[in-house]
């Protein structure tokens, strides 16, 4: 499967959101990545389901909603109703993670689990059959524009081995500090989905940056 690119709207220009959304709609990006932060699980606040619902009206591509919130089970149905096609919750925020995955699947959305940098991938070994996507955090969650933590590459490799052994279709998404400077390494480690925020929206030519991210590895093209 060709890898996916999911620009993170947290880095978009909120004074002219329509322009940035139209750019992503017209680009080769696959998903919109939408970070939800509650000021409790992470030290920042982003937006709620009403804002997500409004943003969804501007989008022509699927919404990949990343819930960096405490007790996410309280809001899963709300974000599904707002347009989320993929809903990812943090392993660290869910004491009953299997039940939460079932709750997500019951809404018709694909279920993802995110892991903070300090959480080993081994915690998911008995859950992979129920997970559509694992989001490897390559920064500490809560703020955009952080530097990539290169230990994430080893976690991606270990997770890829687990998925191969279990023979599941689980996707590996990498979120945090991903850009043209490291995307090739991330993909070679086994990633399927690249989340890129500042690397896309803060670049001189965001649409071209998305194009370059999509082209990595195609017919020998590397950045």
C-alpha positions in Angstrom: 0.0 0.0 0.0 1.2 3.5 -0.9 1.7 5.5 2.2 -0.8 8.2 3.2 -0.2 11.9 4.1 -2.4 13.6 6.7 -1.8 17.3 7.1 -2.4 18.4 10.7 -4.9 21.3 10.8 -3.6 22.5 14.1 -0.8 24.2 12.1 -3.2 25.8 9.6 -4.0 29.5 9.5 -7.2 29.9 11.5 -7.8 33.4 10.2 -8.1 31.9 6.7 -9.1 28.3 7.3 -11.1 28.0 4.0 -8.0 28.7 2.0 -5.9 26.1 3.8 -8.6 23.5 3.5 -9.1 24.1 -0.2 -5.3 23.7 -0.6 -5.4 20.3 1.1 -8.6 19.3 -0.8 -6.8 20.1 -4.1 -3.6 18.4 -3.1 -2.5 14.7 -3.0 -3.1 14.5 0.7 -5.2 11.6 1.9 -6.7 12.7 5.2 -7.1 15.8 7.4 -5.5 15.1 10.8 -7.5 16.9 13.6 -6.0 17.1 17.1 -8.4 17.4 20.0 -6.8 18.6 23.2 -8.5 19.2 26.6 -6.0 21.0 28.8 -6.0 18.0 31.2 -4.4 15.0 29.4 -2.2 17.5 27.6 -1.3 21.1 28.6 -3.1 22.8 25.8 -6.7 23.2 24.5 -7.7 23.1 20.8 -11.3 22.7 19.8 -14.5 20.8 20.4 -16.9 18.8 18.2 -18.9 21.9 17.0 -15.7 23.4 15.5 -14.8 20.0 14.0 -18.3 19.8 12.5 -17.9 23.2 10.9 -14.4 22.3 9.6 -15.8 19.1 8.2 -18.1 21.1 5.9 -14.9 22.5 4.3 -13.3 19.2 3.8 -13.4 16.8 0.8 -11.2 14.2 2.5 -11.6 12.0 5.5 -11.1 13.3 9.1 -8.6 11.5 11.2 -9.4 12.7 14.7 -6.7 12.3 17.4 -8.2 12.7 20.9 -5.6 13.8 23.3 -8.1 14.0 26.1 -8.8 12.4 29.4 -11.8 10.0 29.5 -12.3 10.1 25.7 -15.2 7.7 25.9 -17.4 10.6 26.9 -17.0 12.3 23.5 -16.5 9.5 20.9 -20.1 9.6 19.6 -19.9 13.4 19.4 -16.8 13.5 17.3 -18.2 10.7 15.1 -21.3 12.8 14.5 -19.0 15.8 13.7 -17.5 13.8 10.8 -14.6 11.7 12.2 -13.9 8.7 10.0 -10.9 7.6 12.2 -11.0 8.1 15.9 -7.8 7.6 17.8 -7.6 7.6 21.6 -4.5 7.4 23.9 -3.6 4.1 25.5 -2.5 6.2 28.6 -6.0 7.8 28.9 -8.0 4.6 28.7 -8.0 2.1 31.6 -10.4 -0.1 29.7 -8.9 0.3 26.2 -10.6 -2.8 24.7 -14.0 -1.4 25.7 -13.2 2.0 24.2 -12.1 0.4 20.9 -15.4 -1.5 20.8 -17.2 1.8 21.5 -15.5 3.5 18.5 -16.2 0.6 16.2 -19.9 0.7 17.2 -20.1 4.2 15.8 -18.9 2.9 12.4 -15.5 4.7 12.7 -12.1 3.1 12.4 -10.4 2.8 15.8 -6.9 4.0 16.5 -4.7 3.9 19.6 -1.9 6.5 20.2 1.2 5.8 22.3 3.2 8.5 24.0 7.0 8.5 23.6 7.5 6.7 26.9 4.9 3.9 26.3 6.3 0.7 24.7 4.5 -0.8 21.7 4.4 -4.2 23.6 1.3 -2.9 25.5 -0.7 -3.4 22.3 0.3 -7.0 21.6 -3.0 -8.5 22.7 -5.1 -5.8 21.1 -3.8 -5.5 17.5 -6.7 -7.6 16.1 -9.0 -4.8 17.3 -7.0 -1.8 16.2 -7.2 -0.3 12.7 -4.4 2.2 13.3 -1.6 2.8 15.9 -0.4 6.4 16.2 3.3 6.5 17.3 3.9 9.9 18.9 7.3 11.1 17.9 7.0 14.1 20.2 5.4 14.6 23.6 1.8 15.5 22.8 0.2 18.8 23.3 2.0 21.3 21.1 2.9 21.6 17.4 6.3 22.4 16.0 8.3 20.1 18.2 11.5 18.2 17.2 11.2 14.6 16.2 12.3 12.0 18.8 14.3 9.5 16.9 13.7 6.7 19.3 10.3 6.5 17.6 12.0 4.8 14.7 12.8 1.7 16.8 9.3 1.7 18.1 7.9 1.7 14.5 10.1 -1.2 13.6 9.1 -3.2 16.7 5.4 -2.5 16.0 5.8 -3.5 12.3 7.2 -6.8 13.4 4.3 -7.3 15.8 1.7 -6.6 13.0 3.5 -9.0 10.6 3.5 -11.8 13.2 -0.2 -11.2 14.1 -1.0 -10.8 10.3 -3.4 -7.8 10.9 -4.1 -4.9 8.6 -3.2 -2.3 11.3 -1.8 0.9 9.9 1.1 2.7 11.6 0.7 6.4 11.8 3.6 8.7 13.0 2.7 12.1 14.5 5.1 14.8 15.6 8.1 16.5 14.0 7.6 14.7 10.7 8.8 16.5 7.6 10.9 16.2 4.4 14.1 15.9 6.6 13.0 12.6 8.1 10.0 11.2 6.3 12.1 8.7 4.3 13.5 7.2 7.5 10.1 7.0 9.0 8.6 5.2 6.0 11.6 2.8 5.8 11.0 1.9 9.4 7.5 0.8 8.6 5.1 3.7 8.8 2.0 3.8 6.6 0.6 7.3 7.5 2.6 10.5 7.8 1.1 13.3 9.9 2.7 16.6 9.0 1.6 20.0 10.5 4.2 22.7 10.5 6.2 21.0 7.8 3.2 21.5 5.4 1.4 24.6 6.5 4.5 26.7 7.4 6.4 25.8 4.2 6.8 28.2 1.3 4.7 25.9 -0.9 2.4 23.7 1.2 0.9 21.9 -1.8 4.3 21.1 -3.2 5.4 19.8 0.2 2.5 17.4 0.3 3.4 16.3 -3.2 7.0 15.6 -2.2 5.9 13.7 0.9 3.6 11.5 -1.3 6.4 10.9 -3.8 9.0 9.5 -1.3 9.9 6.0 -2.4 7.9 6.2 -5.7 10.0 4.9 -8.6 13.2 5.6 -6.7 12.3 9.2 -5.7 13.7 10.3 -2.4 14.0 13.7 -0.8 
